[in-house]
Structure formats: C-alpha cells, structure tokens
Amino acid sequence: MPPRWPREPDRKDPAYRKLDDRMNFAVHALFAALCNSGLWFFHNLRSTSWDWLPWVTGSWVAVLLVHLIYISAIADYSDLASQETPPKST
C-alpha cells in the first residue's frame, strides 16, 4: 500500500520533498538491484566471460552511494515558501 499524504502534495513543502526524494532513492535502489541481480544470474548461469559486469555493478553502487549522500547530508529541506515571500515591512 503506497504511503498517504495527509494534505495536497506540493514540492515547496519540505516534508513532502524529503519523502519524495527518499522514495525516488528507493526506486533507484530497487531498479539497480533488479538489473544487477539479473545480469549476474545470467552471467553465472551461462558461464559467460563478461569482463564489463563488475564495472557496471561497481559504477551503479557508486552512483547509489552519491544519491544516498545527497539525500541524507546535502539536500536542503528547509521551507521554500518562507524563502520566496519577501519580508513585510511595517
């Protein structure tokens, strides 16, 4: 069952952006796992000599690691709505 968002989804909402980025990472990790496990399965099943396969897997793991570092340490999930509105002068 997909997660339910209690209000209208808006990319300006920091909580929604954070959840959306984490869900995108989960889809990226799932796709990488499916593709790489399938490649390694056929590599072992047919006893092929795919010298490029460890490079593909290593590269994909490196990209996943960069993606994880971005969403957990670099991404700014502060409130965009307050940044866009100019302060009121009285």
C-alpha positions as CSV (number, residue, x, y, z in Angstrom):
1,M,0.0,0.0,0.0
2,P,1.5,3.3,-1.0
3,P,2.0,6.0,1.6
4,R,-0.8,8.5,2.0
5,W,0.0,12.2,2.2
6,P,-2.4,14.0,4.6
7,R,-2.6,17.2,2.5
8,E,-2.2,18.4,-1.1
9,P,1.3,17.4,-2.4
10,D,3.5,20.4,-3.0
11,R,7.2,20.4,-3.8
12,K,7.5,23.5,-1.7
13,D,6.6,21.5,1.4
14,P,9.9,20.4,2.9
15,A,8.4,17.2,4.5
16,Y,6.9,16.2,1.1
17,R,10.2,16.9,-0.7
18,K,12.1,14.8,1.8
19,L,9.6,11.9,1.4
20,D,9.6,12.2,-2.4
21,D,13.5,12.2,-2.5
22,R,13.6,9.1,-0.3
23,M,11.0,7.3,-2.4
24,N,12.9,8.1,-5.6
25,F,16.1,6.7,-4.0
26,A,14.2,3.5,-3.0
27,V,13.0,3.1,-6.6
28,H,16.6,3.7,-7.9
29,A,18.0,1.1,-5.4
30,L,15.3,-1.4,-6.4
31,F,15.9,-0.9,-10.1
32,A,19.7,-1.3,-9.6
33,A,19.2,-4.4,-7.5
34,L,16.9,-6.0,-10.1
35,C,19.1,-5.2,-13.1
36,N,22.3,-6.2,-11.4
37,S,21.0,-9.4,-9.9
38,G,19.6,-10.4,-13.3
39,L,22.9,-9.7,-15.1
40,W,24.8,-11.7,-12.5
41,F,22.3,-14.5,-12.7
42,F,22.7,-14.9,-16.4
43,H,26.4,-14.4,-16.2
44,N,26.7,-17.3,-13.7
45,L,24.0,-19.5,-15.5
46,R,25.7,-19.3,-18.9
47,S,29.2,-19.1,-17.6
48,T,29.9,-16.1,-19.7
49,S,33.1,-14.0,-19.6
50,W,31.5,-10.6,-19.2
51,D,34.6,-8.6,-18.1
52,W,32.5,-5.4,-18.0
53,L,30.0,-6.7,-15.5
54,P,31.9,-5.9,-12.3
55,W,32.5,-2.3,-13.6
56,V,28.8,-1.9,-14.3
57,T,27.9,-3.1,-10.8
58,G,30.6,-1.0,-9.1
59,S,29.6,2.1,-11.0
60,W,26.0,1.7,-10.1
61,V,26.8,1.2,-6.5
62,A,28.9,4.4,-6.6
63,V,26.1,6.3,-8.1
64,L,23.7,4.9,-5.5
65,L,26.1,6.0,-2.8
66,V,26.3,9.5,-4.2
67,H,22.5,9.6,-4.3
68,L,22.2,8.5,-0.7
69,I,24.8,11.0,0.5
70,Y,22.9,13.8,-1.4
71,I,19.5,13.0,0.2
72,S,20.8,12.4,3.7
73,A,23.5,15.1,4.0
74,I,23.5,17.7,1.2
75,A,19.8,18.3,0.3
76,D,18.3,21.3,1.9
77,Y,14.8,20.6,3.1
78,S,14.1,24.0,4.6
79,D,10.8,25.7,4.0
80,L,10.9,27.2,0.4
81,A,7.6,29.1,0.9
82,S,9.2,31.3,3.6
83,Q,12.2,32.0,1.3
84,E,10.2,33.1,-1.7
85,T,8.0,35.6,0.1
86,P,9.7,38.9,0.8
87,P,9.6,40.1,4.5
88,K,6.8,42.5,5.3
89,S,7.9,46.0,6.2
90,T,5.8,47.9,8.7
